[in-house]
């Protein structure tokens, strides 16, 4: 893989198997081809301390479907699951192209698999409360959403923007702490985009120290911006 940016790590640390790498697949992102997934696994598996994971971010896509397709909640969720099935097929294609030792070292997870009681849920509750009560934090997250949407923002209502912001809000426990699954802390976030920049932006905000001090951190985290 071609690594364009490191956050809180280096090539030597990754090669030294300090981290457990994971790939969070946004199911509408066309970058996640079978070739990209296979190359990620080929690169990450021998460099991970214990295990490597692929997380299919399925349930959260219902938020986008509700807003952009004007779907009912149930129809939006059903569409998200159908798209997730396509992603799982791409993952199977990628795995089938790899040696057995790599296949055996990989966990394939859905979003619900990383939601657990010790770390994720308490941190989500903190972020949710801050979103409701902390105006600068709320404005910061909605600003991220507006920036991600680009010109399409002009076609959306303010309530739409707030609803779309909840996608980011629900991802924050994973983005800020990684996640635990099967006794392994997955803590190297690999993504074909500047995923680490969100944490960089957070850490520079006046509201961040107060929120940070409430969170439950599993251990150090890192990320890389990685392309084929």
C-alpha positions in Angstrom: 0.0 0.0 0.0 1.0 3.6 -0.5 1.0 5.4 2.8 0.6 9.2 2.3 0.2 10.2 5.9 0.9 8.8 9.4 -1.0 9.9 12.5 0.7 9.1 15.9 2.8 6.4 14.4 5.6 5.7 11.8 6.5 3.1 9.3 9.0 1.5 11.7 6.4 1.1 14.4 3.9 -0.4 12.0 6.6 -2.8 10.6 7.5 -3.6 14.2 3.9 -4.9 14.8 3.0 -2.3 17.5 -0.6 -2.0 16.4 -3.7 -4.0 15.4 -4.8 -2.6 12.0 -8.4 -2.3 10.9 -10.2 -1.0 7.9 -13.6 0.6 8.4 -15.6 0.4 5.1 -18.0 3.2 4.4 -20.4 1.1 2.2 -21.0 3.9 -0.4 -17.3 4.7 -0.9 -16.2 3.3 -4.2 -12.6 3.2 -3.2 -13.3 -0.1 -1.3 -12.8 -2.4 -4.3 -11.9 -6.1 -3.9 -8.4 -5.1 -5.0 -8.1 -2.4 -2.3 -9.4 -4.7 0.4 -7.0 -7.5 -0.7 -4.0 -5.1 -0.7 -5.0 -3.8 2.7 -5.1 -7.3 4.2 -1.8 -8.3 2.4 -0.1 -5.3 3.9 -1.8 -5.2 7.4 -2.0 -8.9 8.4 1.8 -9.5 8.7 2.2 -6.1 10.5 -0.5 -6.5 13.1 0.4 -7.4 16.7 -2.5 -9.9 17.1 -5.3 -9.6 14.6 -6.5 -7.5 11.6 -10.1 -6.5 11.2 -12.4 -5.3 8.4 -15.5 -3.4 9.7 -18.5 -3.0 7.4 -20.2 0.2 8.5 -23.7 -0.9 7.6 -26.2 0.4 10.0 -25.0 4.0 9.9 -25.7 4.2 6.2 -29.4 4.3 7.0 -28.9 7.9 8.1 -27.7 9.0 4.6 -30.4 6.9 2.9 -33.1 8.6 4.9 -31.9 12.1 4.0 -30.7 11.7 0.4 -33.3 9.1 -0.7 -36.1 10.5 1.5 -36.6 6.9 2.6 -38.6 5.7 5.6 -36.4 4.5 8.5 -37.1 0.8 7.7 -36.6 1.2 4.0 -33.3 3.1 4.6 -32.1 0.3 6.9 -33.0 -2.4 4.4 -31.2 -0.6 1.6 -28.1 -0.2 3.8 -28.1 -4.0 4.5 -28.5 -4.8 0.8 -25.4 -2.6 0.1 -23.6 -4.2 3.0 -24.2 -7.6 1.4 -22.4 -6.4 -1.7 -19.5 -5.2 0.4 -19.3 -8.6 2.2 -19.1 -10.2 -1.3 -16.2 -8.0 -2.2 -14.5 -9.0 1.1 -15.0 -12.7 0.3 -13.5 -12.1 -3.2 -10.5 -10.4 -1.6 -10.0 -13.1 1.0 -10.2 -15.9 -1.6 -7.2 -14.3 -3.4 -5.0 -14.4 -0.3 -2.9 -17.2 1.4 -4.6 -19.1 4.2 -2.3 -17.7 6.9 -3.7 -14.2 6.1 -7.3 -15.4 5.9 -6.9 -17.0 9.3 -5.7 -13.8 10.9 -8.6 -11.6 9.8 -11.8 -10.7 11.6 -14.7 -9.6 9.4 -17.1 -7.5 11.5 -20.3 -5.5 11.1 -20.8 -2.2 12.9 -22.9 -3.8 15.7 -20.0 -6.1 16.5 -17.8 -3.2 17.8 -20.5 -1.7 20.0 -19.8 -3.1 23.5 -20.5 -2.1 27.1 -17.1 -1.2 28.5 -15.7 1.3 26.0 -17.9 2.1 23.1 -21.3 2.7 24.7 -20.0 4.9 27.7 -18.0 7.0 25.2 -21.0 7.3 22.9 -23.2 8.5 25.7 -20.6 11.2 26.6 -20.4 12.4 23.0 -24.2 12.4 22.6 -24.6 14.4 25.8 -22.0 16.9 24.7 -23.7 17.2 21.3 -27.0 18.0 23.0 -25.5 20.4 25.7 -22.2 21.8 24.4 -22.9 24.4 21.7 -19.3 24.8 20.4 -19.0 21.0 20.1 -22.3 20.8 18.3 -21.3 23.6 15.9 -18.0 22.0 15.2 -19.5 18.6 14.2 -22.2 20.2 12.0 -19.4 22.3 10.4 -17.6 19.0 9.6 -20.8 17.7 8.0 -21.2 20.9 6.0 -17.7 20.7 4.8 -18.1 17.1 3.7 -21.3 17.8 1.8 -19.9 20.5 -0.4 -22.3 22.2 -2.9 -25.1 19.8 -2.1 -25.6 21.6 1.3 -27.7 24.3 -0.5 -30.4 21.6 -1.2 -30.7 20.5 2.4 -32.7 21.8 5.4 -31.0 22.5 8.7 -32.7 19.5 10.2 -31.2 17.3 7.4 -27.7 18.6 8.3 -28.2 17.8 12.0 -29.4 14.3 11.2 -26.4 13.7 8.9 -24.1 14.9 11.7 -25.3 12.0 13.8 -23.4 9.7 11.4 -20.2 11.3 12.6 -21.4 11.4 16.2 -22.0 7.7 16.2 -18.5 7.1 14.7 -16.7 9.2 17.3 -16.1 6.4 19.9 -14.3 4.3 17.3 -12.4 7.2 15.7 -11.1 8.5 19.0 -10.4 5.2 20.9 -10.3 2.4 18.3 -12.4 -0.6 19.5 -12.2 -3.8 21.4 -13.3 -7.1 19.9 -12.4 -10.6 21.1 -9.9 -9.3 23.6 -8.0 -7.3 20.9 -7.7 -3.6 20.8 -7.9 -2.5 17.2 -6.0 0.7 17.2 -4.5 1.4 13.7 -7.2 2.9 11.6 -6.4 2.5 7.9 -8.4 4.6 5.4 -8.2 5.9 1.8 -8.6 9.5 3.0 -7.4 11.8 5.8 -9.2 10.1 8.7 -6.6 11.2 11.2 -7.3 14.8 10.5 -10.6 14.6 12.4 -8.7 13.8 15.6 -6.2 16.6 14.8 -9.0 19.1 14.4 -10.6 17.9 17.7 -7.4 18.2 19.6 -7.1 21.9 18.6 -10.5 22.9 19.8 -11.0 24.7 23.1 -13.8 22.3 24.1 -11.7 19.2 23.6 -9.8 18.9 26.9 -13.0 18.8 28.9 -14.6 16.1 26.7 -11.3 14.2 26.5 -11.1 14.0 30.3 -14.5 12.3 30.5 -13.7 9.6 27.9 -12.7 6.0 28.5 -9.5 5.3 26.5 -8.5 1.8 25.8 -4.9 2.7 24.9 -3.0 4.6 22.3 -4.5 4.9 18.8 -3.0 5.7 15.4 -4.1 6.0 11.8 -2.7 6.0 8.3 -4.0 7.5 5.0 -3.4 4.6 2.6 -4.0 4.1 -1.1 -3.4 1.4 -3.8 
